[in-house]
Amino acid sequence: MSIFLLTFGLFLIVVVAMALGYLVQRKTIAGSCGGLGALGIEKACDCDKPCESRQRRLEKEKFWQDNKII
């Protein structure tokens, strides 16, 4: 039982450390290969114009990128 508690405690410490690192760095979570963005593909659909919800999301992302402190 002591080995289980020691292992559980170690995993808990690692998860907390990873969470603190994420909070401190303020980076977005991203895949290792970059996905479609690495290939130069802007969107996954064949639409000429994205839907309204995607347009709002893109505008919001652009606003946040333009007004970043760092």
N, C-alpha and C positions, 0 to 999 in steps of 0.2 A: 504494500500500500504506500510505503514511503517513496518508492521509485515512481509510482504513478503521480503522487502529489508533487514531487520534484520536477518531473517532466511537464506536468500541467503548468506549474509555476513558471518554468522556463519559456514555454510557448506563450503564456500570458505576457511575460516581460517583452518578448519579441514583438508581439502584436501591438502592445502599447507603444513601444519604441517606433514601430513603423507608422502608427497613427500620429504620433508627435512629429515625426519627420515630415509627414504629409502636410500637417497643419502649419509647420514652420516654413516650409518651402513654397506653399501656395501654388503648386503646379497642378495642372489638370492631369487626370489619369489618362494615359495613352498606351496604345499597343506598341509592341517592340518594332514592328515593321512599318508603321505609319498608315497602313490601310490604303484606301483609295486616294487619299491626299498625296501620298508618296508617288503615285503614278500620274499625277496631274489631272485627275478626274475630279471635277467640282461637285458633282452630285451623282447619286446612284440611279436616278430615273432618266427616262428619255424625254422628259417634258422640256419645252422651250422656256417656260416660265414656272418657277416653283410655286407651290400652293401658298395660301395666305399665312398659314401658321409657320411654314418654313421661312417665308419672307420676314415675318416679325422676329423670328429667332435669329436670322442673319443680321438684321438691323440691330438687335440687342447685342449680339456678339461684337459687331463693328463698333458700337458705342462704347462697350467695355474696353475694347482694344485701343480705341482712340483716347480714352480717359484713364488709362493705367498710370499708376504712380511710379511703378518700377519700370 
